[in-house]
Amino acid sequence: MQFQLTGQQIEVTPALRAHAESKLDRLTRLDEKCLGLTMVLSVDKLQHCAEATLTTSGAALHAAACEADMYASIDVVFDKLVAQLRRYRDKLTDKHQQEAREARQFG
């Protein structure tokens, strides 16, 4: 999976990059078809914001979070992406199971 981390009005330190990369495991364990993740970190006065877009083979999932701490905002963004990816995968499996039931019923 391609991972791109950029910062707006903030320097991306090696510690921030390592923290974000350590969270990538959760996404790749859920779905191996993840193509790329683009994350933008920004600071607006006292709010530390993180936005991320996860590209999979069928959809693009987007999440954003603003917290008082940059590490906390990264954690919240990854939690939101994991929840969205789980919902997306459940939709796909439900559709495939429904198609299989219909094929057995009419076939």
Backbone hydrogen bonds in HBPLUS format (Angstrom, degrees):
<---DONOR---> <-ACCEPTOR-->    atom                        ^
c    i                          cat <-CA-CA->   ^        H-A-AA   ^      H-
h    n   atom  resd res      DA  || num        DHA   H-A  angle D-A-AA Bond
n    s   type  num  typ     dist DA aas  dist angle  dist       angle   num
A0002-GLN N   A0035-LEU O   3.16 MM  33  6.46 170.4  2.17 140.6 138.8     1
A0037-LEU N   A0002-GLN O   2.80 MM  35  6.22 149.5  1.90 153.6 163.4     2
A0004-GLN N   A0037-LEU O   2.90 MM  33  6.29 162.5  1.93 165.0 169.5     3
A0039-MET N   A0004-GLN O   2.82 MM  35  6.15 166.5  1.84 166.7 171.5     4
A0006-THR N   A0039-MET O   2.94 MM  33  6.36 163.5  1.96 161.0 166.1     5
A0041-LEU N   A0006-THR O   2.88 MM  35  6.26 162.4  1.92 149.5 154.6     6
A0008-GLN N   A0041-LEU O   2.70 MM  33  6.11 162.0  1.73 165.5 171.7     7
A0017-ARG N   A0013-THR O   3.04 MM   4  6.35 164.6  2.06 156.7 161.0     8
A0018-ALA N   A0014-PRO O   2.88 MM   4  6.02 157.6  1.93 144.0 150.3     9
A0019-HIS N   A0015-ALA O   2.97 MM   4  6.13 154.1  2.03 144.1 151.1    10
A0020-ALA N   A0016-LEU O   3.01 MM   4  6.26 160.5  2.05 151.0 155.7    11
A0021-GLU N   A0017-ARG O   2.90 MM   4  6.09 159.8  1.94 150.4 156.6    12
A0022-SER N   A0018-ALA O   2.94 MM   4  6.04 142.9  2.08 141.8 151.2    13
A0023-LYS N   A0020-ALA O   3.16 MM   3  5.31 137.4  2.35  99.1 110.5    14
A0024-LEU N   A0021-GLU O   3.19 MM   3  5.21 149.8  2.29  98.7 107.6    15
A0026-ARG N   A0023-LYS O   3.29 MM   3  5.96 138.0  2.48 114.5 121.8    16
A0027-LEU N   A0024-LEU O   3.07 MM   3  5.42 122.2  2.42 105.2 118.7    17
A0028-THR N   A0024-LEU O   3.10 MM   4  6.42 166.7  2.12 161.0 164.6    18
A0029-ARG N   A0025-ASP O   2.89 MM   4  5.98 147.0  2.00 150.8 159.2    19
A0030-LEU N   A0026-ARG O   3.36 MM   4  6.48 145.7  2.48 135.0 142.4    20
A0031-ASP N   A0027-LEU O   3.14 MM   4  6.41 163.6  2.17 154.3 157.9    21
A0035-LEU N   A0055-THR O   2.72 MM  20  5.49 150.8  1.80 149.5 159.4    22
A0036-GLY N   A0055-THR O   3.30 MM  19  5.23 157.2  2.36 135.1 139.0    23
A0055-THR N   A0036-GLY O   2.84 MM  19  5.23 173.2  1.85 159.6 162.0    24
A0038-THR N   A0053-THR O   3.02 MM  15  5.30 163.9  2.05 145.9 150.3    25
A0053-THR N   A0038-THR O   2.88 MM  15  5.30 152.4  1.95 148.0 157.3    26
A0040-VAL N   A0051-GLU O   2.79 MM  11  5.23 160.0  1.83 151.9 158.8    27
A0051-GLU N   A0040-VAL O   2.93 MM  11  5.23 159.2  1.97 148.9 155.8    28
A0042-SER N   A0049-CYS O   2.91 MM   7  5.20 165.2  1.93 148.4 149.9    29
A0049-CYS N   A0042-SER O   2.82 MM   7  5.20 157.1  1.87 151.6 157.5    30
A0044-ASP N   A0047-GLN O   2.88 MM   3  5.17 168.0  1.90 159.2 162.1    31
A0047-GLN N   A0044-ASP O   2.86 MM   3  5.17 165.0  1.88 138.8 135.9    32
A0048-HIS N   A0067-GLU O   2.87 MM  19  5.46 171.9  1.87 175.6 173.0    33
A0067-GLU N   A0048-HIS O   3.00 MM  19  5.46 163.5  2.03 149.4 147.4    34
A0050-ALA N   A0065-ALA O   2.87 MM  15  5.50 156.4  1.93 160.7 168.6    35
A0065-ALA N   A0050-ALA O   2.93 MM  15  5.50 148.3  2.03 152.6 162.6    36
A0052-ALA N   A0063-ALA O   2.85 MM  11  5.44 161.6  1.89 163.7 166.2    37
A0063-ALA N   A0052-ALA O   2.95 MM  11  5.44 157.2  2.00 156.8 162.1    38
A0054-LEU N   A0061-LEU O   2.70 MM   7  5.04 158.8  1.75 155.8 160.5    39
A0061-LEU N   A0054-LEU O   2.79 MM   7  5.04 160.4  1.82 154.8 155.8    40
A0056-THR N   A0059-ALA O   2.84 MM   3  5.37 173.8  1.85 179.6 177.5    41
A0073-SER N   A0069-ASP O   3.08 MM   4  6.39 153.4  2.15 147.5 154.8    42
A0074-ILE N   A0070-MET O   3.00 MM   4  6.26 152.2  2.08 148.2 155.4    43
A0075-ASP N   A0071-TYR O   3.04 MM   4  6.29 157.7  2.09 144.9 150.7    44
A0076-VAL N   A0072-ALA O   2.97 MM   4  6.22 158.9  2.01 150.0 155.2    45
A0077-VAL N   A0073-SER O   3.00 MM   4  6.15 159.1  2.05 145.4 151.0    46
A0078-PHE N   A0074-ILE O   3.05 MM   4  6.30 163.3  2.08 151.6 155.6    47
A0079-ASP N   A0075-ASP O   2.96 MM   4  6.20 152.0  2.04 146.7 154.9    48
A0080-LYS N   A0076-VAL O   2.95 MM   4  6.21 157.5  2.00 150.7 156.1    49
A0081-LEU N   A0077-VAL O   2.93 MM   4  6.21 157.8  1.98 150.6 157.0    50
A0082-VAL N   A0078-PHE O   2.93 MM   4  6.07 155.6  1.99 146.5 152.8    51
A0083-ALA N   A0079-ASP O   3.07 MM   4  6.31 159.2  2.12 146.2 151.4    52
A0084-GLN N   A0080-LYS O   2.96 MM   4  6.21 160.5  2.00 150.0 155.4    53
A0085-LEU N   A0081-LEU O   2.84 MM   4  5.98 158.4  1.89 148.0 154.3    54
A0086-ARG N   A0082-VAL O   2.95 MM   4  6.13 154.3  2.01 147.4 154.0    55
A0087-ARG N   A0083-ALA O   3.05 MM   4  6.30 162.2  2.08 148.2 152.7    56
A0088-TYR N   A0084-GLN O   2.91 MM   4  6.10 159.0  1.95 149.1 155.3    57
A0089-ARG N   A0085-LEU O   2.95 MM   4  6.11 161.2  1.99 147.4 152.2    58
A0090-ASP N   A0086-ARG O   2.92 MM   4  6.12 154.9  1.99 148.8 155.9    59
A0091-LYS N   A0087-ARG O   3.03 MM   4  6.27 153.9  2.10 147.5 153.8    60
A0092-LEU N   A0088-TYR O   3.14 MM   4  6.47 157.6  2.19 147.0 152.5    61
A0093-THR N   A0089-ARG O   2.98 MM   4  6.26 165.0  2.01 153.6 157.0    62
A0094-ASP N   A0090-ASP O   2.92 MM   4  6.02 155.4  1.98 147.6 154.5    63
A0095-LYS N   A0091-LYS O   3.07 MM   4  6.26 158.2  2.12 148.6 153.6    64
A0096-HIS N   A0092-LEU O   3.10 MM   4  6.37 160.9  2.14 150.1 155.1    65
A0097-GLN N   A0093-THR O   2.98 MM   4  6.13 154.9  2.04 146.5 153.2    66
A0098-GLN N   A0094-ASP O   2.95 MM   4  6.11 153.1  2.03 145.7 153.2    67
A0099-GLU N   A0095-LYS O   2.96 MM   4  6.20 158.6  2.01 150.0 155.3    68
A0100-ALA N   A0096-HIS O   3.06 MM   4  6.22 153.2  2.13 141.3 148.4    69
A0101-ARG N   A0097-GLN O   2.99 MM   4  6.23 154.5  2.05 145.8 152.2    70
A0102-GLU N   A0098-GLN O   3.00 MM   4  6.25 159.7  2.04 150.6 155.7    71
A0103-ALA N   A0099-GLU O   2.96 MM   4  6.14 152.8  2.03 144.6 152.2    72
A0104-ARG N   A0100-ALA O   3.03 MM   4  6.26 154.7  2.10 146.1 152.2    73
A0105-GLN N   A0101-ARG O   2.94 MM   4  6.09 149.6  2.04 143.8 152.8    74
A0106-PHE N   A0102-GLU O   2.97 MM   4  6.10 162.1  2.01 151.5 154.7    75
A0107-GLY N   A0103-ALA O   2.79 MM   4  5.34 128.4  2.05 134.1 146.9    76
